[in-house]
């Protein structure tokens, strides 16, 4: 066997390591921005894919299959993201005579569409979150659901993944805003009741071609931002024996109903309270980012299991989990700026060491990080014999980690796991975003203890001696000499705002009709038309970044003179979106 890894960065490194353990040669393709990065040097072969965008490289199935054939690879491992859940790509791999290290195209079709996955769960006797199990056809249908179930509700795109395409609607105004962004006849969207106090619990599952099935471990992934997981742990704490049995039984039913062969994750919501009702969310038919914590508490190499199952062999026996493990997603996001993407060069990087610490990464000191691809830099995995010891060890490891040059949430994570709510498992999927983060940001803002961020100077650290005692002095880079960075174009706010507030948010000054993107994003929908009269606060453009839709509103009253972007276009922070001529 020779494996082509149709992915990049830390997950490519993760697969390469297991392949080397198994004495299997590996091949990778790389985008221009990934030239010389660790995964390209660690693989046995690395070939240029001849492009810089997603579409030209890691999302170009024809190029990847062609590379596999030219290099003599006999199998393709898709990692996660990119093409890992695309049934057409899996089918093309098989049609090319290659081994697909993942579930069959049939299974991917069954589970990749969230509506068909809900319907499959119902057929399998697994209870989904209360909702509409068909694509909605208009507003009246949603209003009827609200009349029966009340607010809040959540709308989801049937082809959304990784937290994308999810909108929480809490009242009639939110509902009107939702239909303003999608149009009166949204396509491929369904509705569920939004559960305010539930935890996000999942099962790491395996099933081979011989019918053997096992849950390696449960995981808790409730600490989330924008429906994107930040901290995960295994096994999931605070579950009753009955709940664990239900999770295993329902997971088996879902895998058997979809004829799932390979590794995957069943995701559920578990309500707070004495009843602790369990509801099905979805099945992810691939390796999850957080698979590492299941590996740590079982000793199983899950990538190895993927390979041997794809090769037709029986899967390994799964031992009972021992100990407790946490994973912290180290991303290029600035928690002091609402988790906006950060860019720059990694000027200093020192990983934590010691007992129970594992690092999965695709970057090194000196690398330049851009927003062209996913924000994941590394994962810090910390394991201990008990949950309390694992928390204490995590605090030490996060404190030991040194990464300078770009903003990351590592300091935020230390504060999260220090809270009584986290230690006592007194949180839900909304706790971090709605309760913890706003208070944390207020304290950080008040004390000016922010991490370096995009648009602000990088920091540099000096070791100094004060009265015979060593100390660290951390200051903006260039404080003792050097030119200040040039100001970036002034973007528009992402929320409705008065002129006075908009001035505060963007550093003062009068609002203008020069509407620019506040973030690096994909243009989902252009609401405004050229020649249209708009009023301050009217919705202009819908963007998607970091798996969350964001909205750009008119900063002034006026007429849309020109539109500089189109739907599906990638834009950087500061890119001109449209121009408004102010009313005289």
Buried (B, 14 or more C-beta within 10 A) or exposed (E): BBBBBBBBBBBBBBBBBBBBEBEBBBBBBBBBBBEEBBBBEBBBBBBBBEBEBBEBBBBBBEBBBBBBBEBEBBBBBBBBBBBBBBBEBBBBBBEEEBBBBBBBBBBBBBBBBBBBBBBBBEEBEBBBBBBBBEBBEEBEEBEEBBEEBEBBBBBBBBBBBBBBBBBBBEEEEBBEBBBBBBEEEBEBBBBBBBBEEBBBBBBBBBBBBEEBBBBBBBBBBBBBBBBBBBBBBBBBBBBEEEBBEBBBEBBBBBBEBBEBBBBBBBBBBBBBEEEBBBBBBBBBBBBBBBBBBBBBBBEBBBBBBBBBBBEEEEBBEBEEBEBBBBBBBBBBBBBBBBBBBBBBEBBBBEBBEEEBBBBBBBBEBEBEBEBBBBBBBBBBBBBBEEBEBBBBBBBBBBEBBBBBBBBBBBBBBBBBBEBEBBEEBEBBBBBBBEBBBEEBBEEBEEEEEBBBBBBBBBBBBEEEEEEEEEEEEEEBBEEEEEEEEEEEEBBBBBBBBEEEEBBEBBEEEEBBBBBBBBBBBBBBBBBBEEEBEBEBBBBBBBBBBBBBBBBBBBBBBBBBEEBEBEEEEBBBBBBBBBBBEEEE
